Amino acid sequence: MADLTRDVVVIGAGAAGLTAATEVKKAGLSVAVLEARDRVGGRLWTDTIEGAMLEIGGQWVSPDQDALKETIAELGLETYSRYREGDSVYVGPDGTLHRFTGEMFPVAPETEKTIAEITERLDAMVAEIDPDAPWAHPRAAEWDEVSWDAWLRAQTDDDEAVRNLAFATGSAMLTKPTHAFSLLQSLLMAASAGSYSNLVDADFILDKRVVGGLQQVPLLLAERLGDDVFLGQPVRTIEWSDAGATVISDGMTVHARHVVLALAPVLYNRISFVPALPRLQHQMHQHISMGFVIKVHAVYDRPFWREQGLSGTAFSPYELCHEAYDNTNHGDERGTLVGFVSDRNADDLFRLSAEERKERILESLAHYYGPEAKNPAVYYESDWGSEEWTRGAYAASFDLGGLHRYGADLRTPVGPISFACSDMAGAGYQHVDGAIRMGRFAAAGILDRARG
Ligand code: FDA
């Protein structure tokens, strides 16, 4: 059992933890990063499956994500744009396929007008929200007590408008049923991307990818940290006092003045804290849960949809795969589609056999792209729900009423323990950008206290 003493111990080698470690080390403090898995990156994982490079976790970078963009540039990585030439497709309530361009779905004029009006209303509300303090808005309590679905349904009785407005923060982002989270949580999700309109703009939110895969960000950060990163070290116990902590993993004990807990908050309760965390943390952490989405990868010998003048961008609140995109790798002759199946649909699919699941998903992709979609050369489902050290996707959010009740306390350190994760970010919330911001934030707090 190795026994180390460092200034800072970071638990979790995702983007947040590796950023925090990099920052404190840059400032001259000694650091050890303990990671449960046998790889770094957490929810960033670029892997090769049957010869195809797939982004099993996070991949897209949007123009407002300055912290991620700075890190990408600093690490010397290159980006490229998502393929978006040609028409997008939308499947309506009667199953009819419509081609369209631009942001507005091809719906009836009345529905289009309703969507535009409510989007304008939402943009105005989002503009009043500070993503770092949504609970500070004068109407925070009121907006946190009504579900996203109930609020939308109170604005209009046009079901197609509601479904299309709901899914931007529902199936597509928080990946929970829209009755399960609040209007305030939805406004935070939009505010974290600048506006509700940004969030529904696929060309904005899914703008660029990194050549060679986004996992290179944590891989290169870890490479620079070198021997300070320890893999296969699930932390089981943190003994702490105001003077510091002893962190015990399966193979190591690290004594440190400061701890950064850089994992999804839903996993904190897997660690024994001695003494126990305060009452507030015990309560608060029970009101946060992971969303759930299956990311489906289908690789074909060529991007056949482009021959039909299709961009690959596809949406439908009525389809099993509520959204899908051309996800062809940079310089790849083969064509890759990526589709997403969210929340209750994902639950239902996992009750089926692997063959039935694949058939149902490919059937849904065929509704968008035609029968050729049913025969990929490589097929893979990213299932983060079964990953012991993540337990869902993309990230965690508060239940109804939890955000204004507890949000302000989520990042507040407890004794020597600071918290960092994309799931508690303001700007970049639930994204790699937010993870980096939270890594920087935890490191800055530690450096302030160390200079103290
Ligand atoms: P993360 O979960 O990555 O890291 C935590 C680390 O802690 C993990 O490595 C874990 O193993 C470790 N750990 C947990 N418990 C431990 C213990 N007890 N001891 C030691 N280690 C422990 N974002 C984006 O910007 N663009 C995108 O396109 C997408 N798309 C996307 C798709 C899918 C399928 C997923 C799952 C996620 C995304 N995301 C995304 C979200 C993005 O990937 C995510 O927000 C960040 O990578 C989270 O980084 P963190 O470092 O905060 O947590």
Boltz pocket constraint, residues with backbone or C-beta under 6 A from the ligand:
constraints:
  - pocket:
      binder: B
      contacts: [[A, 11], [A, 12], [A, 13], [A, 14], [A, 15], [A, 16], [A, 17], [A, 34], [A, 35], [A, 36], [A, 37], [A, 39], [A, 40], [A, 41], [A, 42], [A, 43], [A, 44], [A, 56], [A, 57], [A, 58], [A, 59], [A, 60], [A, 61], [A, 233], [A, 234], [A, 235], [A, 236], [A, 262], [A, 263], [A, 264], [A, 267], [A, 270], [A, 271], [A, 293], [A, 295], [A, 382], [A, 384], [A, 389], [A, 390], [A, 392], [A, 393], [A, 394], [A, 395], [A, 420], [A, 421], [A, 422], [A, 423], [A, 430], [A, 431], [A, 432], [A, 433], [A, 435]]
      max_distance: 6.0
